């Protein structure tokens, strides 16, 4: 005969169900506060620009300007949808790693170039710089997820920095671990808020009237990518003093490269012994 739960057990189950319901309600509110704003903004721009483009009296320069607005807004909306899809795949556990040989130096330089242009478009008083300390940039890793993770940290840095500097740094430690940092001189994050910012659809300011854009997905995705890649994401920040995010990801090399590295190390050791 199946054992019936006691009154105390039923109370505990009910309390747990209530906690889950409250958590779901908070998540729904955060989703509405962030996503609705991030969808409406590009959609309004797309609709407005497409309506104006019907005007036959527009000059070629004006048409190009509104066509550019259409393109940028469409890409913004597509990026948001891609982030939501990635988050859904991570939640359901169906996302897999796709590791391949990746030129780490090329990834860093490409991101630097993209975000240097982005800062110019936004007309912010920010300088961006990068530093690479990686004697062997061709590594085996999921380059797409690593690049997305770094880009989300750069998006966050630009979003919360009005003036100052953003520094992107990449090092390879002991040929086993990639360490990447993104440092900014932005508004910073208080100790109380540092844990919650990695939750999905969460931001320091979740209100409809917040000044910064963003759906509150990037940092959550970055954190989950790191778990999938057996890496870590850490934060050092003080309110008003800027923030630094640290990515650490284990890596490996192709067999031929490892043999070559071991051979070179052996030659160096022999030379040192002879000397």
DRENPA-3360 file (N, C-alpha, C; in nm, 2 decimals, always signed):
BEGIN
1 = XXXXXXXX = +0.08/-0.12/+0.00/+0.00/+0.00/+0.00/+0.09/+0.13/+0.00 ~ +0.05/+0.22/-0.09/+0.13/+0.34/-0.10/+0.12/+0.43/+0.02 ~ +0.23/+0.47/+0.07/+0.23/+0.56/+0.19/+0.19/+0.70/+0.16 ~ +0.09/+0.75/+0.24/+0.04/+0.88/+0.22/+0.13/+0.98/+0.29 ~ +0.15/+1.10/+0.23/+0.24/+1.20/+0.29/+0.17/+1.25/+0.42 ~ +0.26/+1.29/+0.51/+0.21/+1.34/+0.64/+0.17/+1.49/+0.62 ~ +0.10/+1.54/+0.72/+0.06/+1.68/+0.71/+0.18/+1.78/+0.70 ~ +0.29/+1.74/+0.77/+0.41/+1.83/+0.76/+0.47/+1.82/+0.62;
9 = XXXXXXXX = +0.47/+1.70/+0.57/+0.53/+1.68/+0.43/+0.44/+1.76/+0.33 ~ +0.31/+1.75/+0.35/+0.23/+1.83/+0.25/+0.25/+1.98/+0.27 ~ +0.27/+2.03/+0.39/+0.30/+2.17/+0.41/+0.43/+2.21/+0.34 ~ +0.53/+2.12/+0.35/+0.66/+2.15/+0.29/+0.65/+2.15/+0.13 ~ +0.57/+2.06/+0.08/+0.55/+2.05/-0.06/+0.47/+2.18/-0.11 ~ +0.37/+2.22/-0.03/+0.30/+2.34/-0.07/+0.39/+2.46/-0.07 ~ +0.47/+2.47/+0.04/+0.56/+2.59/+0.05/+0.66/+2.59/-0.07 ~ +0.71/+2.47/-0.11/+0.80/+2.47/-0.22/+0.73/+2.51/-0.35;
17 = XXXXXXXX = +0.61/+2.46/-0.37/+0.53/+2.50/-0.49/+0.51/+2.65/-0.49 ~ +0.48/+2.71/-0.38/+0.46/+2.86/-0.37/+0.59/+2.93/-0.41 ~ +0.71/+2.88/-0.35/+0.83/+2.94/-0.39/+0.86/+2.94/-0.54 ~ +0.83/+2.83/-0.60/+0.86/+2.81/-0.74/+0.76/+2.91/-0.82 ~ +0.64/+2.92/-0.77/+0.54/+3.01/-0.84/+0.59/+3.15/-0.83 ~ +0.64/+3.19/-0.71/+0.69/+3.33/-0.70/+0.81/+3.35/-0.78 ~ +0.90/+3.25/-0.79/+1.01/+3.27/-0.88/+0.98/+3.28/-1.02 ~ +0.88/+3.20/-1.07/+0.83/+3.21/-1.20/+0.77/+3.35/-1.23;
25 = XXXXXXXX = +0.70/+3.40/-1.13/+0.63/+3.53/-1.15/+0.74/+3.64/-1.16 ~ +0.85/+3.63/-1.08/+0.96/+3.73/-1.09/+1.03/+3.72/-1.23 ~ +1.05/+3.60/-1.27/+1.11/+3.58/-1.40/+1.03/+3.63/-1.52 ~ +0.89/+3.61/-1.50/+0.80/+3.67/-1.61/+0.81/+3.82/-1.61 ~ +0.81/+3.88/-1.49/+0.81/+4.03/-1.48/+0.94/+4.08/-1.54 ~ +1.05/+4.01/-1.51/+1.18/+4.05/-1.56/+1.19/+4.04/-1.72 ~ +1.13/+3.93/-1.76/+1.12/+3.91/-1.91/+1.04/+4.02/-1.98 ~ +0.93/+4.05/-1.92/+0.84/+4.16/-1.98/+0.91/+4.29/-1.98;
33 = XXXXXXXX = +0.98/+4.32/-1.86/+1.05/+4.45/-1.85/+1.16/+4.47/-1.95 ~ +1.23/+4.36/-1.98/+1.35/+4.37/-2.07/+1.31/+4.34/-2.21 ~ +1.25/+4.23/-2.24/+1.23/+4.18/-2.38/+1.13/+4.27/-2.45 ~ +1.03/+4.31/-2.39/+0.93/+4.40/-2.46/+0.99/+4.52/-2.51 ~ +1.08/+4.59/-2.43/+1.14/+4.71/-2.47/+1.24/+4.68/-2.58 ~ +1.32/+4.57/-2.57/+1.42/+4.54/-2.67/+1.36/+4.50/-2.80 ~ +1.24/+4.45/-2.80/+1.17/+4.41/-2.93/+1.10/+4.53/-2.99 ~ +1.03/+4.61/-2.91/+0.96/+4.73/-2.96/+1.05/+4.83/-3.03;
41 = XXXXXXXX = +1.17/+4.86/-2.97/+1.26/+4.96/-3.02/+1.30/+4.93/-3.16 ~ +1.36/+4.82/-3.20/+1.39/+4.79/-3.34/+1.27/+4.78/-3.43 ~ +1.16/+4.72/-3.37/+1.04/+4.70/-3.46/+0.99/+4.84/-3.50 ~ +0.98/+4.93/-3.40/+0.93/+5.07/-3.44/+1.02/+5.13/-3.54 ~ +1.15/+5.11/-3.53/+1.25/+5.17/-3.62/+1.23/+5.11/-3.76 ~ +1.21/+4.98/-3.77/+1.18/+4.91/-3.89/+1.06/+4.96/-3.96 ~ +0.95/+4.97/-3.88/+0.82/+5.01/-3.94/+0.83/+5.16/-3.99 ~ +0.89/+5.24/-3.90/+0.90/+5.38/-3.94/+0.99/+5.41/-4.06;
49 = XXXXXXXX = +1.11/+5.34/-4.07/+1.20/+5.36/-4.18/+1.13/+5.30/-4.31 ~ +1.07/+5.19/-4.30/+1.00/+5.13/-4.42/+0.89/+5.22/-4.47 ~ +0.82/+5.28/-4.38/+0.71/+5.37/-4.42/+0.77/+5.50/-4.49 ~ +0.88/+5.55/-4.44/+0.94/+5.67/-4.50/+1.00/+5.64/-4.63 ~ +1.05/+5.52/-4.65/+1.12/+5.49/-4.78/+1.02/+5.48/-4.89 ~ +0.89/+5.48/-4.86/+0.79/+5.49/-4.97/+0.78/+5.62/-5.04 ~ +0.83/+5.72/-4.97/+0.82/+5.86/-5.02/+0.92/+5.87/-5.14 ~ +0.86/+5.90/-5.25/+0.94/+5.91/-5.38/+1.02/+6.03/-5.39;
57 = XXXXXXXX = +0.99/+6.13/-5.30/+1.07/+6.26/-5.30/+1.20/+6.25/-5.23 ~ +1.23/+6.14/-5.17/+1.36/+6.13/-5.09/+1.48/+6.13/-5.18 ~ +1.58/+6.19/-5.13/+1.71/+6.19/-5.21/+1.78/+6.06/-5.19 ~ +1.88/+6.03/-5.27/+1.95/+5.90/-5.25/+2.02/+5.90/-5.12 ~ +2.07/+6.01/-5.07/+2.14/+6.01/-4.94/+2.04/+5.98/-4.83 ~ +1.92/+6.04/-4.84/+1.81/+6.01/-4.74/+1.77/+5.86/-4.74 ~ +1.76/+5.81/-4.86/+1.72/+5.67/-4.88/+1.83/+5.58/-4.81 ~ +1.95/+5.61/-4.84/+2.06/+5.53/-4.78/+2.06/+5.54/-4.63;
65 = XXXXXXXX = +2.03/+5.65/-4.57/+2.02/+5.67/-4.43/+1.91/+5.58/-4.37 ~ +1.79/+5.58/-4.43/+1.68/+5.50/-4.37/+1.70/+5.36/-4.40 ~ +1.77/+5.32/-4.51/+1.80/+5.18/-4.54/+1.90/+5.13/-4.43 ~ +1.99/+5.22/-4.39/+2.09/+5.18/-4.29/+2.02/+5.16/-4.15 ~ +1.92/+5.24/-4.12/+1.84/+5.22/-4.00/+1.76/+5.09/-4.01 ~ +1.71/+5.05/-4.12/+1.64/+4.92/-4.14/+1.74/+4.81/-4.12 ~ +1.86/+4.82/-4.17/+1.96/+4.71/-4.16/+2.00/+4.69/-4.02 ~ +2.04/+4.80/-3.95/+2.08/+4.80/-3.81/+1.97/+4.74/-3.72;
73 = XXXXXXXX = +1.85/+4.79/-3.74/+1.74/+4.75/-3.65/+1.71/+4.60/-3.67 ~ +1.71/+4.56/-3.80/+1.68/+4.42/-3.83/+1.79/+4.33/-3.77 ~ +1.92/+4.37/-3.78/+2.02/+4.29/-3.72/+2.01/+4.28/-3.57 ~ +1.97/+4.40/-3.51/+1.95/+4.40/-3.36/+1.84/+4.30/-3.32 ~ +1.73/+4.30/-3.39/+1.62/+4.21/-3.36/+1.66/+4.07/-3.38 ~ +1.74/+4.04/-3.49/+1.78/+3.90/-3.51/+1.88/+3.85/-3.41 ~ +1.97/+3.94/-3.36/+2.06/+3.91/-3.25/+1.99/+3.87/-3.13 ~ +1.88/+3.95/-3.09/+1.80/+3.92/-2.97/+1.74/+3.78/-2.99;
81 = XXXXXXXX = +1.68/+3.75/-3.10/+1.61/+3.63/-3.12/+1.71/+3.51/-3.11 ~ +1.83/+3.53/-3.17/+1.93/+3.43/-3.16/+1.98/+3.40/-3.01 ~ +1.98/+3.51/-2.94/+2.02/+3.49/-2.80/+1.91/+3.41/-2.72 ~ +1.79/+3.44/-2.75/+1.68/+3.37/-2.68/+1.68/+3.23/-2.72 ~ +1.70/+3.20/-2.85/+1.71/+3.06/-2.89/+1.83/+2.98/-2.82 ~ +1.94/+3.05/-2.82/+2.06/+2.99/-2.75/+2.03/+2.96/-2.60 ~ +1.96/+3.06/-2.54/+1.92/+3.04/-2.40/+1.83/+2.92/-2.38 ~ +1.73/+2.91/-2.47/+1.64/+2.80/-2.47/+1.71/+2.66/-2.49;
89 = XXXXXXXX = +1.80/+2.66/-2.58/+1.88/+2.53/-2.60/+1.96/+2.50/-2.48 ~ +2.02/+2.60/-2.42/+2.10/+2.57/-2.30/+2.01/+2.52/-2.18 ~ +1.89/+2.58/-2.17/+1.80/+2.54/-2.07/+1.75/+2.39/-2.09 ~ +1.73/+2.36/-2.21/+1.68/+2.22/-2.24/+1.79/+2.12/-2.25 ~ +1.92/+2.16/-2.25/+2.03/+2.07/-2.25/+2.07/+2.01/-2.38 ~ +2.02/+2.07/-2.49/+2.04/+2.02/-2.62/+2.16/+2.08/-2.69 ~ +2.21/+2.19/-2.64/+2.33/+2.26/-2.70/+2.45/+2.18/-2.67 ~ +2.53/+2.16/-2.78/+2.66/+2.09/-2.77/+2.78/+2.17/-2.81;
97 = XXXXXXXX = +2.89/+2.13/-2.76/+3.02/+2.19/-2.80/+3.06/+2.15/-2.94 ~ +3.12/+2.25/-3.02/+3.17/+2.22/-3.15/+3.31/+2.27/-3.15 ~ +3.40/+2.19/-3.10/+3.54/+2.23/-3.09/+3.62/+2.21/-3.22 ~ +3.70/+2.30/-3.25/+3.78/+2.30/-3.37/+3.90/+2.39/-3.35 ~ +4.00/+2.38/-3.45/+4.12/+2.47/-3.43/+4.08/+2.61/-3.45 ~ +4.11/+2.70/-3.36/+4.07/+2.84/-3.36/+4.20/+2.93/-3.35 ~ +4.20/+3.03/-3.43/+4.31/+3.13/-3.42/+4.27/+3.23/-3.32 ~ +4.31/+3.22/-3.20/+4.27/+3.31/-3.09/+4.31/+3.45/-3.11;
105 = XXXXXXXX = +4.42/+3.48/-3.17/+4.47/+3.61/-3.20/+4.37/+3.68/-3.30 ~ +4.33/+3.60/-3.40/+4.24/+3.66/-3.50/+4.11/+3.69/-3.44 ~ +4.06/+3.61/-3.35/+3.93/+3.64/-3.28/+3.94/+3.77/-3.20 ~ +4.04/+3.79/-3.13/+4.06/+3.91/-3.05/+4.07/+4.03/-3.13 ~ +4.15/+4.03/-3.24/+4.16/+4.14/-3.33/+4.03/+4.17/-3.40 ~ +3.96/+4.07/-3.44/+3.83/+4.09/-3.51/+3.73/+4.16/-3.42 ~ +3.72/+4.12/-3.29/+3.63/+4.18/-3.19/+3.67/+4.32/-3.16 ~ +3.80/+4.34/-3.15/+3.85/+4.48/-3.13/+3.81/+4.57/-3.24;
113 = XXXXXXXX = +3.82/+4.53/-3.36/+3.79/+4.61/-3.48/+3.64/+4.64/-3.48 ~ +3.56/+4.54/-3.46/+3.41/+4.55/-3.46/+3.37/+4.65/-3.35 ~ +3.42/+4.64/-3.23/+3.37/+4.72/-3.12/+3.43/+4.86/-3.12 ~ +3.55/+4.88/-3.19/+3.60/+5.01/-3.21/+3.51/+5.09/-3.30 ~ +3.46/+5.02/-3.41/+3.36/+5.09/-3.50/+3.23/+5.11/-3.43 ~ +3.19/+5.02/-3.34/+3.06/+5.04/-3.27/+3.06/+5.16/-3.18 ~ +3.18/+5.18/-3.11/+3.19/+5.29/-3.02/+3.18/+5.42/-3.10 ~ +3.24/+5.42/-3.22/+3.24/+5.54/-3.31/+3.09/+5.57/-3.35;
121 = XXXXXXXX = +3.02/+5.47/-3.38/+2.88/+5.49/-3.42/+2.80/+5.54/-3.31 ~ +2.82/+5.49/-3.19/+2.75/+5.54/-3.07/+2.79/+5.67/-3.02 ~ +2.90/+5.72/-3.08/+2.96/+5.85/-3.05/+2.98/+5.87/-2.90 ~ +3.04/+5.76/-2.84/+3.08/+5.77/-2.69/+3.22/+5.80/-2.68 ~ +3.25/+5.87/-2.57/+3.39/+5.91/-2.54/+3.46/+5.80/-2.47 ~ +3.48/+5.69/-2.55/+3.54/+5.57/-2.49/+3.66/+5.53/-2.59 ~ +3.77/+5.49/-2.53/+3.88/+5.43/-2.61/+3.88/+5.28/-2.57 ~ +3.91/+5.20/-2.67/+3.92/+5.05/-2.65/+4.06/+5.01/-2.69;
129 = XXXXXXXX = +4.11/+4.92/-2.61/+4.25/+4.87/-2.64/+4.25/+4.71/-2.62 ~ +4.35/+4.65/-2.67/+4.36/+4.50/-2.65/+4.50/+4.46/-2.63 ~ +4.52/+4.35/-2.56/+4.65/+4.29/-2.54/+4.65/+4.14/-2.55 ~ +4.74/+4.08/-2.63/+4.74/+3.94/-2.65/+4.87/+3.88/-2.61 ~ +4.87/+3.79/-2.51/+4.99/+3.72/-2.47/+4.97/+3.57/-2.49 ~ +4.99/+3.53/-2.61/+4.96/+3.39/-2.65/+5.06/+3.35/-2.76 ~ +5.16/+3.28/-2.72/+5.26/+3.24/-2.81/+5.21/+3.14/-2.92 ~ +5.10/+3.07/-2.89/+5.05/+2.97/-2.98/+4.90/+2.99/-2.99;
137 = XXXXXXXX = +4.85/+3.08/-3.08/+4.71/+3.11/-3.08/+4.62/+3.01/-3.14 ~ +4.67/+2.91/-3.21/+4.59/+2.80/-3.27/+4.56/+2.69/-3.17 ~ +4.44/+2.70/-3.12/+4.40/+2.61/-3.01/+4.27/+2.53/-3.05 ~ +4.25/+2.43/-2.98/+4.12/+2.35/-3.00/+4.02/+2.39/-2.90 ~ +3.91/+2.45/-2.95/+3.81/+2.51/-2.86/+3.68/+2.54/-2.94 ~ +3.57/+2.56/-2.88/+3.45/+2.60/-2.95/+3.47/+2.75/-2.97 ~ +3.52/+2.79/-3.08/+3.56/+2.93/-3.11/+3.43/+3.02/-3.11 ~ +3.32/+2.97/-3.17/+3.20/+3.05/-3.18/+3.15/+3.09/-3.04;
145 = XXXXXXXX = +3.14/+2.99/-2.95/+3.09/+3.03/-2.82/+3.18/+3.12/-2.74 ~ +3.31/+3.10/-2.76/+3.41/+3.18/-2.69/+3.40/+3.33/-2.75 ~ +3.39/+3.34/-2.88/+3.37/+3.47/-2.94/+3.24/+3.54/-2.89 ~ +3.13/+3.47/-2.89/+3.01/+3.52/-2.84/+3.02/+3.57/-2.69 ~ +3.09/+3.49/-2.61/+3.10/+3.52/-2.47/+3.18/+3.65/-2.45 ~ +3.29/+3.67/-2.53/+3.37/+3.79/-2.52/+3.28/+3.91/-2.57 ~ +3.21/+3.89/-2.68/+3.13/+4.00/-2.74/+3.02/+4.04/-2.64 ~ +2.96/+3.95/-2.56/+2.86/+3.99/-2.46/+2.92/+4.07/-2.35;
153 = XXXXXXXX = +3.04/+4.04/-2.31/+3.11/+4.12/-2.21/+3.15/+4.26/-2.26 ~ +3.19/+4.27/-2.39/+3.22/+4.40/-2.45/+3.09/+4.48/-2.47 ~ +2.98/+4.41/-2.51/+2.85/+4.48/-2.51/+2.81/+4.54/-2.38 ~ +2.83/+4.46/-2.27/+2.80/+4.51/-2.14/+2.89/+4.63/-2.10 ~ +3.02/+4.62/-2.13/+3.11/+4.73/-2.10/+3.07/+4.86/-2.17 ~ +3.04/+4.85/-2.29/+3.00/+4.97/-2.37/+2.87/+5.03/-2.32 ~ +2.78/+4.94/-2.29/+2.65/+4.98/-2.24/+2.65/+5.06/-2.11 ~ +2.74/+5.02/-2.02/+2.74/+5.08/-1.89/+2.86/+5.17/-1.87;
161 = XXXXXXXX = +2.93/+5.21/-1.98/+3.04/+5.31/-1.97/+3.01/+5.43/-2.06 ~ +3.00/+5.54/-2.00/+2.97/+5.66/-2.08/+3.10/+5.73/-2.13 ~ +3.21/+5.72/-2.06/+3.34/+5.78/-2.10/+3.45/+5.70/-2.03 ~ +3.56/+5.70/-2.09/+3.68/+5.63/-2.02/+3.74/+5.53/-2.12 ~ +3.76/+5.41/-2.06/+3.84/+5.31/-2.14/+3.79/+5.17/-2.12 ~ +3.80/+5.09/-2.22/+3.77/+4.95/-2.21/+3.90/+4.87/-2.26 ~ +3.94/+4.78/-2.18/+4.06/+4.70/-2.21/+4.02/+4.55/-2.22 ~ +4.06/+4.49/-2.33/+4.04/+4.35/-2.36/+4.18/+4.28/-2.36;
169 = XXXXXXXX = +4.19/+4.18/-2.27/+4.32/+4.11/-2.26/+4.30/+3.96/-2.27 ~ +4.40/+3.90/-2.34/+4.39/+3.75/-2.36/+4.53/+3.69/-2.34 ~ +4.53/+3.59/-2.25/+4.66/+3.52/-2.23/+4.64/+3.37/-2.23 ~ +4.74/+3.30/-2.26/+4.74/+3.15/-2.26/+4.83/+3.10/-2.15 ~ +4.78/+3.04/-2.04/+4.86/+3.00/-1.93/+4.90/+2.85/-1.94 ~ +5.03/+2.82/-1.93/+5.08/+2.69/-1.92/+5.03/+2.60/-2.04 ~ +4.99/+2.66/-2.15/+4.94/+2.59/-2.27/+4.82/+2.50/-2.23 ~ +4.74/+2.54/-2.13/+4.63/+2.46/-2.08/+4.50/+2.54/-2.06;
177 = XXXXXXXX = +4.52/+2.67/-2.04/+4.40/+2.75/-2.01/+4.40/+2.89/-2.07 ~ +4.29/+2.93/-2.13/+4.28/+3.06/-2.19/+4.22/+3.15/-2.08 ~ +4.29/+3.27/-2.06/+4.23/+3.37/-1.96/+4.21/+3.50/-2.04 ~ +4.08/+3.54/-2.03/+4.04/+3.66/-2.10/+3.98/+3.76/-2.00 ~ +4.01/+3.88/-2.01/+3.95/+3.98/-1.92/+3.90/+4.10/-2.00 ~ +3.78/+4.15/-1.96/+3.73/+4.28/-2.01/+3.71/+4.37/-1.90 ~ +3.79/+4.48/-1.90/+3.79/+4.58/-1.80/+3.73/+4.71/-1.85 ~ +3.64/+4.78/-1.77/+3.58/+4.90/-1.81/+3.59/+5.00/-1.70;
185 = XXXXXXXX = +3.57/+5.13/-1.73/+3.56/+5.24/-1.63/+3.42/+5.29/-1.62 ~ +3.33/+5.20/-1.62/+3.18/+5.23/-1.62/+3.13/+5.25/-1.48 ~ +3.00/+5.24/-1.47/+2.93/+5.27/-1.34/+2.96/+5.17/-1.23 ~ +3.01/+5.05/-1.26/+3.03/+4.95/-1.16/+2.91/+4.88/-1.11 ~ +2.93/+4.78/-1.03/+2.82/+4.70/-0.98/+2.84/+4.68/-0.83 ~ +2.73/+4.70/-0.75/+2.74/+4.68/-0.61/+2.76/+4.54/-0.57 ~ +2.81/+4.51/-0.45/+2.83/+4.37/-0.41/+2.69/+4.30/-0.40 ~ +2.59/+4.37/-0.36/+2.46/+4.31/-0.35/+2.40/+4.26/-0.48;
193 = XXXXXXXX = +2.44/+4.33/-0.59/+2.38/+4.30/-0.72/+2.47/+4.20/-0.81 ~ +2.59/+4.17/-0.76/+2.69/+4.10/-0.84/+2.65/+3.96/-0.87 ~ +2.57/+3.89/-0.78/+2.53/+3.76/-0.80/+2.41/+3.75/-0.90 ~ +2.32/+3.84/-0.88/+2.19/+3.84/-0.96/+2.21/+3.88/-1.11 ~ +2.32/+3.95/-1.14/+2.33/+3.99/-1.28/+2.35/+3.88/-1.38 ~ +2.39/+3.76/-1.33/+2.41/+3.65/-1.42/+2.28/+3.57/-1.44 ~ +2.18/+3.61/-1.37/+2.05/+3.55/-1.39/+1.99/+3.60/-1.52 ~ +1.91/+3.51/-1.59/+1.86/+3.55/-1.72/+1.75/+3.66/-1.70;
201 = XXXXXXXX = +1.74/+3.75/-1.80/+1.65/+3.86/-1.80/+1.67/+3.95/-1.68 ~ +1.78/+3.95/-1.63/+1.81/+4.04/-1.51/+1.91/+4.15/-1.54 ~ +1.89/+4.27/-1.49/+1.98/+4.38/-1.50/+1.99/+4.45/-1.37 ~ +2.09/+4.53/-1.36/+2.10/+4.62/-1.24/+1.98/+4.70/-1.22 ~ +1.92/+4.75/-1.34/+1.80/+4.82/-1.34/+1.70/+4.75/-1.43 ~ +1.60/+4.69/-1.38/+1.50/+4.62/-1.46/+1.38/+4.70/-1.49 ~ +1.38/+4.82/-1.46/+1.26/+4.90/-1.48/+1.24/+4.94/-1.62 ~ +1.12/+4.98/-1.66/+1.09/+5.03/-1.79/+1.15/+5.16/-1.83;
209 = XXXXXXXX = +1.20/+5.23/-1.73/+1.25/+5.37/-1.75/+1.41/+5.37/-1.74 ~ +1.47/+5.25/-1.74/+1.61/+5.24/-1.73/+1.68/+5.31/-1.85 ~ +1.80/+5.36/-1.83/+1.87/+5.44/-1.93/+1.95/+5.34/-2.03 ~ +2.00/+5.23/-1.97/+2.08/+5.14/-2.05/+1.99/+5.04/-2.13 ~ +2.03/+5.01/-2.25/+1.96/+4.91/-2.33/+2.01/+4.77/-2.29 ~ +1.94/+4.67/-2.35/+1.98/+4.53/-2.32/+1.87/+4.45/-2.26 ~ +1.87/+4.32/-2.30/+1.76/+4.23/-2.26/+1.79/+4.15/-2.13 ~ +1.91/+4.17/-2.08/+1.95/+4.10/-1.96/+1.98/+3.95/-1.99;
217 = XXXXXXXX = +2.03/+3.92/-2.11/+2.05/+3.78/-2.16/+2.20/+3.76/-2.17 ~ +2.28/+3.86/-2.22/+2.42/+3.84/-2.25/+2.50/+3.78/-2.14 ~ +2.50/+3.83/-2.02/+2.58/+3.78/-1.91/+2.53/+3.64/-1.87 ~ +2.40/+3.62/-1.87/+2.35/+3.48/-1.84/+2.40/+3.38/-1.94 ~ +2.40/+3.42/-2.07/+2.45/+3.33/-2.18/+2.60/+3.31/-2.16 ~ +2.67/+3.41/-2.13/+2.82/+3.40/-2.11/+2.85/+3.30/-2.00 ~ +2.78/+3.31/-1.89/+2.80/+3.23/-1.77/+2.77/+3.08/-1.81 ~ +2.66/+3.06/-1.89/+2.62/+2.92/-1.92/+2.71/+2.86/-2.03;
225 = XXXXXXXX = +2.76/+2.95/-2.12/+2.86/+2.90/-2.22/+2.98/+2.85/-2.14 ~ +3.03/+2.92/-2.04/+3.15/+2.89/-1.97/+3.13/+2.75/-1.90 ~ +3.01/+2.73/-1.84/+2.98/+2.60/-1.78/+2.99/+2.49/-1.88 ~ +2.93/+2.51/-2.00/+2.93/+2.41/-2.10/+3.07/+2.38/-2.15 ~ +3.16/+2.49/-2.15/+3.30/+2.47/-2.20/+3.39/+2.43/-2.08 ~ +3.33/+2.40/-1.97/+3.41/+2.36/-1.85/+3.50/+2.48/-1.80 ~ +3.46/+2.60/-1.82/+3.53/+2.71/-1.78/+3.46/+2.79/-1.67 ~ +3.50/+2.91/-1.65/+3.45/+2.99/-1.54/+3.44/+3.14/-1.58;
233 = XXXXXXXX = +3.35/+3.21/-1.51/+3.33/+3.35/-1.53/+3.32/+3.42/-1.39 ~ +3.41/+3.51/-1.37/+3.42/+3.58/-1.25/+3.41/+3.73/-1.27 ~ +3.38/+3.80/-1.16/+3.36/+3.95/-1.17/+3.43/+4.02/-1.05 ~ +3.50/+4.13/-1.08/+3.55/+4.22/-0.98/+3.49/+4.36/-1.01 ~ +3.42/+4.42/-0.91/+3.36/+4.55/-0.94/+3.33/+4.62/-0.81 ~ +3.33/+4.75/-0.82/+3.28/+4.84/-0.71/+3.20/+4.94/-0.77 ~ +3.09/+4.98/-0.70/+3.00/+5.08/-0.75/+3.07/+5.21/-0.78 ~ +3.07/+5.26/-0.90/+3.13/+5.39/-0.94/+3.28/+5.37/-0.98;
241 = XXXXXXXX = +3.33/+5.25/-0.97/+3.47/+5.23/-1.00/+3.50/+5.13/-1.12 ~ +3.39/+5.10/-1.19/+3.41/+5.02/-1.31/+3.40/+4.87/-1.27 ~ +3.42/+4.79/-1.38/+3.41/+4.64/-1.36/+3.51/+4.57/-1.44 ~ +3.55/+4.45/-1.40/+3.64/+4.36/-1.48/+3.58/+4.22/-1.47 ~ +3.55/+4.17/-1.59/+3.50/+4.03/-1.60/+3.62/+3.94/-1.65 ~ +3.63/+3.82/-1.59/+3.73/+3.73/-1.62/+3.67/+3.60/-1.67 ~ +3.72/+3.56/-1.79/+3.68/+3.43/-1.84/+3.80/+3.33/-1.83 ~ +3.78/+3.21/-1.79/+3.89/+3.11/-1.79/+3.83/+2.98/-1.86;
249 = XXXXXXXX = +3.90/+2.94/-1.96/+3.85/+2.82/-2.04/+3.97/+2.73/-2.07 ~ +3.95/+2.60/-2.03/+4.06/+2.50/-2.06/+4.06/+2.47/-2.21 ~ +4.18/+2.44/-2.26/+4.20/+2.42/-2.40/+4.30/+2.31/-2.43 ~ +4.32/+2.28/-2.55/+4.41/+2.18/-2.59/+4.47/+2.22/-2.73 ~ +4.57/+2.14/-2.78/+4.62/+2.16/-2.91/+4.61/+2.04/-2.99 ~ +4.63/+2.05/-3.12/+4.64/+1.93/-3.21/+4.76/+1.85/-3.17 ~ +4.75/+1.72/-3.19/+4.86/+1.63/-3.15/+4.99/+1.67/-3.21 ~ +4.99/+1.71/-3.34/+5.12/+1.75/-3.41/+5.18/+1.87/-3.34;
257 = XXXXXXXX = +5.09/+1.96/-3.30/+5.14/+2.08/-3.23/+5.20/+2.05/-3.10 ~ +5.14/+1.96/-3.02/+5.19/+1.92/-2.89/+5.32/+1.86/-2.91 ~ +5.34/+1.77/-3.01/+5.47/+1.70/-3.03/+5.58/+1.80/-3.06 ~ +5.54/+1.90/-3.15/+5.64/+2.00/-3.18/+5.68/+2.09/-3.06 ~ +5.58/+2.12/-2.98/+5.61/+2.20/-2.86/+5.70/+2.13/-2.77 ~ +5.67/+2.00/-2.75/+5.75/+1.91/-2.66/+5.89/+1.90/-2.71 ~ +5.91/+1.89/-2.85/+6.04/+1.88/-2.91/+6.12/+2.00/-2.89 ~ +6.05/+2.12/-2.91/+6.12/+2.25/-2.89/+6.16/+2.27/-2.75;
265 = XXXXXXXX = +6.08/+2.22/-2.66/+6.11/+2.24/-2.51/+6.23/+2.15/-2.48 ~ +6.23/+2.03/-2.54/+6.35/+1.94/-2.52/+6.48/+1.99/-2.57 ~ +6.47/+2.05/-2.69/+6.59/+2.11/-2.74/+6.64/+2.23/-2.66 ~ +6.55/+2.31/-2.61/+6.59/+2.42/-2.52/+6.65/+2.37/-2.39 ~ +6.60/+2.26/-2.34/+6.65/+2.21/-2.21/+6.79/+2.15/-2.24 ~ +6.81/+2.08/-2.35/+6.95/+2.03/-2.38/+7.05/+2.14/-2.40 ~ +7.01/+2.25/-2.47/+7.10/+2.36/-2.49/+7.14/+2.43/-2.36 ~ +7.04/+2.43/-2.27/+7.06/+2.49/-2.14/+7.16/+2.41/-2.06;
273 = XXX = +7.15/+2.27/-2.08/+7.23/+2.18/-2.00/+7.38/+2.19/-2.06 ~ +7.39/+2.20/-2.19/+7.52/+2.20/-2.25/+7.59/+2.33/-2.21 ~ +7.51/+2.44/-2.21/+7.57/+2.57/-2.18/+7.61/+2.58/-2.04;
% end
